[in-house]
Amino acid sequence: MAPTKRQSFRLRLRALITPDQETSPSTSSTPQIGRQEVGTNWRQKMKIDRPRLYDSYKNHDAAAARLRRLEKKVKLDQPGNEHLKEEERVKKNQRMRQYREQKKLEEQERGGEESREAGEEKKRKTRASTEKEQELRERDTNRQRLRRARMTKREREEVNKKRREQRRMEREYLDKLVQEREALEAEKANEAKRLQQEEQRLMEEWMRLEKAKESNKSPSERKRLSRARRSIPKDPVLYAATVTSLIDEASPRKKKLLRKSKPGVRTWSSHVSETLAAEMRSLQKSRKKADLERKRTIAATLKITKRYRLQRQTCKALRISRKLLTNNRKQAHKRKVTPATTKAVHLCYESHSIVLPHKRYVSKKTHKPAGFLTLPVSSIYCSFRKDNPGIQIGLSKFMSMRPPHIKLRKSIKYRGCLCEYCANMELKVDAINKLAHLHQLPSPFSNLYNFNAVTMCKRETGYNRLECIQRKCDDCGVHKIREHLTALMEKPGLITWKKWERESKIDNGKKTSKMALQTKEGNVNSLVEEMEMGAESFAQHLFSAAWQNARYSDIAKKPPQGCVVMVYDFAENYSCRYQDEVQSVHWGHEAATLHPIVCSYQCPTCSETVTHSLVMISNDNTHDHHAVHQFTRVAMDHLGSELADIGKVIRFSDGAPSQYKSRGPFMDVSSASEEYGVHFQHEFFGSRHGKGPSDSESGVIKRLATDAVMAGTAVIRNAQEMFEFVSKNATRPSEEPPSPNCHHFRRDVFWVPKEAILRNRPSAEKTVVGTRLIHSVLSVKTKVIATRSLSCFCPPCLEGIEGCHNTHYVEPYVEVSLERGVTIDTVQRYPLAATRPSNTPEAQLNEGTTIVCSNTEDSTDVDNGATDECSPKVPSVGDFVRVRVPRLGKKSTDGKFVAKVLGITDDRYHLTYMDQKGSLFTWPSGEESVYIHPPEDIIETLQPPQPVAMGSRIFFKFS
């Protein structure tokens, strides 16, 4: 028999020991000793003479012992070896009992010898001795640390060299152990394969012997079988009945022997039953989900045994419980998600997503636009729990229920159309977080909203208090940023961050500017100063965007009876391309203007919300308020022909000045009530946050046209052919109408030729002061509008009565005249009933309104909120004034600046200008410049400003 691997290893170790160092027990002159003692002496000698070889031998023995224990554990865990496991447990307890008794005896003997020799008891440790040992250890540690600090460079290199050598040896030793373990596993696998082959060979041999045994029966046995066959009927039915009767009427001993020998022909049913029993035994202790499901499936087929009352025999044969046969159906979860919960989750995801106006984000199969989340899923989940406290759902389930067309923000390959203010602040926050990670500190800000929350008091409702948003609260402010970054402010060094800024250049003698991403560098203090300056108005920016989006979601989700909610937005012009075009056509593509208007109103049949998309297509590529006016007229004519009870129109759009938000569009809004005969008001989304359903419609239309052109099924050469294709292929009645005459999604296409857009219409003579801060414009009468900073659609505001529910955020409407030289003194909330158009002079002048002539001519936008006055106060030296400065260029306009009066000579004012930083002002760097102005340029005298400290810089704020 060949030696095992362990025996071979021991033989190799013995061969390494020199003959003069090893003494054979048989040739030694010492008295004969036991085998265990011989092995002990040999190991002790090798430990002294060859320590490295002894370590290798010891590690090899330990690995082999671990392998034996693992094999033994696997063997004991197999089904059917419970008795072996119990015997092993008894033996283990007995060995441990003997081991503890032996240790106890050795301890007693050693203690008795020590007491006899020393004559005193063993000392016990006290607190003082323990503290003394700790002091000694600390002293040794300090000495070692001091010795390492005093080491020279060469000594450190030698120590490091020794350490590297030691680690190299350890790695080699570990690699050697791994190789030995792999060799053992390979040998074990080969042995298992050999045993399997041997078992298969023995089985084949046994079957051959059985077959030979059948053919080599004795003559007497063959004679008995022949007599039995002759006496039994040859008919198969009678043969089976006779044999069955013989077996049933046999004696108990004969039946026992028959059961033991298992007579009869082995059919497929016997094979299936044995295989089924083996399968159930293998799945008996498994707790894997797949195995449990498999077990339930098998048990479901065995329920038929109940009909024949064979459950007990079946369970005994298959080793399963009767409970599995009676209750094998998987119970439904008690908190199963209901359809109402699913609908609420989908609506929450859709309300926190935006649709980008690009055809690449529209599905090619379903032509459904994809929405991208604006917040992390965890933040959306918190918002869902606040809005739906009665729905119990976890974060993981909420994340798994995200609709397929709602994508995460990171799935956008190229993110465009971002808000400039949010992008710049996010770049600064990322730079701060990277600096914190560099110094192994936690991230100060998780996202923009967390950064904004740091600068304000804790929320009591869904929004922060208005005083905190407008930076009028004494308990919070932008100084909280510096307090929050105290640990980073102490770190030295420079930091780089990126910022979107306009860069100017001169091209062919013409000065142009464009937005570009710039890289800036400075210390942490300079970055924090920029963040404080940006955060001064950032809270108002985020609040306005969130408030306006929430108001649109509320009113568009459930519009009142007789109210139509519209969303306006120009799409990027569609370039009419060909699939296979020649080279000279590349620079001659025609463009088509797309302007979707998405309307929401109540269905006249079932009172559900109808989404009606009106797509305007034109060959006029000038995107201005004149085109918007014509599109509105076409939309109102179409809706008026289909809806008979339109009483109010609420229009939403972004704040594009040339299209929706300037004196020209305001003039159209003022005359809309008289022109269309309905209440009319225009609402604006937050600045740079105007993405809405119109963007998704433009993406769908472009996707349909592009797919048709690429497939070669359509040729679109100009805007007219674009209209013909879209009207034929994109018009939709409804996807799933509840009734034959009820459609909840519609899409109609309209052609607006260039000749139909009139641009010689009368325009407003005066610009509204603070246009950028306005988010709601109400039509009063021609050349008179009412404005306010935020929108509100609470029941009192919709019904046109006093008692707004959001007075702590929303201010009353302010009447504004669009005529030059006319101003209105009265501030009044306008009920909707007062805006009903009328041609009578009494209806045109509201009670309590005073028209006052003004000498101030104002034709530019002013964003600082100051108003013109009829008779400005005469300024003196040291006063702060607003001054008009003419701007020269293609269009001569007047700019307005804040300045300080340094002196007055011959009715001429000597002024020095201040630089404006958002809502704050500061003095310019460098030498002071003085400018001379006549009294006509002085607009008004301002109150002395309040100093505001931001970091190491001082700013000034005017009331």
TAPE-V484797 format. One line per field, one symbol per residue. phi: phi as a letter, one per 30 degrees, with the letter a starting at -180 (. if undefined). psi: psi as a letter, one per 30 degrees, with the letter a starting at -180 (. if undefined). Layout:
phi=???
psi=???
//
This chain:
phi=.dddddddddddddddddddcccdddcdddddbddddddddddddddddbdddddddddddddddddddddddddddddjcdddddddddddddddddddddddddddddddddddddibdddcdcdddddddddddddddddddddddddddddddddddddddddddddddddddddddddddddddddddddddddddddddddddddddddcdddddddddddddddceddeddddddddddddcddedddddddddhdjddcdddddddddddddddcdcdcddddddddddddddcdddddchcdddddddchbddddddbcddddddcdddeddddddddddddcbbcddbddccdddchcddccdcbddddddddddddbddccadddddddcddddccddddddbdbhdddddddddddddddddddddchcdddbdaddddddddbdddcbdbdddddddicddcbldddddddcdddddddjcbcbcadbdccacbhicdbbbdbdcccbldddddddddddddecddddddddddddddddddddbdddiccccbcadcdedddccdbcddddecbddccdcbdbccbadddcciddcccccccbbcccccbdddddddddddddddddccccdcabcccadcdddcbbaddddddddcddddcibdbbbcbddeibcdbdddddddddddddddddddidbbccaddddddddddccdbdadbddbecbbcbbbbcbccddddccccddbdcbdddiddddbbbcdcadibbbbadbcabdeddddibdjddcddbccddbdbcccdibbcddcbdcddddcddacdddddcddicbcbdbcdcbbbdbcdidcdbdbddddbdjdcbcbcbdccldcdbccbbcbcdcabbhhbccbbdcdcbiccbbdddjddccbcbddddddaccdedcdbcbiccccbbcd
psi=kklleeeeeeeeeeffkleffkkkeeflfllklleeeeeeeeeeeeeeeieeeeeeeeeeeeeeeeeeeeeeeeeffkkfheeeeeeeeeeeeeeeeeeeeeeeeeeeeeeeeeeeefgllkklkleeeeeeeeeeeeeeeeeeeeeeefkleeeeeeeeeeeeeeeeeeeeeeeeeeeeeeeeeeeeeeeeeeeeeeeeeeeeeeeeeeeeeefhlleeeeeeeeeeeefkkfkeeeeeeeeeeeeeglleeeeeeeeefillkjlfeeeeeeeeeeeeefgegkgkeeeeeeeeeeeefgfffeeghgeeeeeeefhllfeeefifkkkkkehkkleeeeeeeeeeeefgllkkhkffgkkfefhkkkkkkflleeeeeeeeeefiffjjkleeeeefgklefjlleffkejjlhlkeeeeeeeeeeeeeeeeeeeghllkekeaeeeeefegllkkfafllkeeeeghgkfflafffeeefheefffklllkkllkjlkkkljjhgkklllkljlklkaleeeeeeeeeeefegeeeeeeeeeeeeeeeeeefeiklkgkkkkkkkklkkkjjllejlleffeggklkkkkikjjkklkkfegglkkjjkjjkklgjgjjafeeeeeeeeeeeeeeffekfhjfkkjkklahkefefiaeeeeeeeegeeeefglkklklkllkghgkafeeeeeeeeeeeeeeeeefgfljjfaeeeeeeeefeffkkeleikelegjkfklkkkkkjleffjkghlklkfkkkkheffkgkkkkelkgklkllfllkhleeeefhllhkfhffekllkkkkkgkkgklkekkkkjlfffgkkkfkeeffjlkgkkkkkkfkkjglkkffgllllejkkjllkflklkkkkkkkaejjlklklklkjflkkhgkkjlklkkkibglllkllakkkkkkklfffkelkllklkkkkjbglklkkk.
//
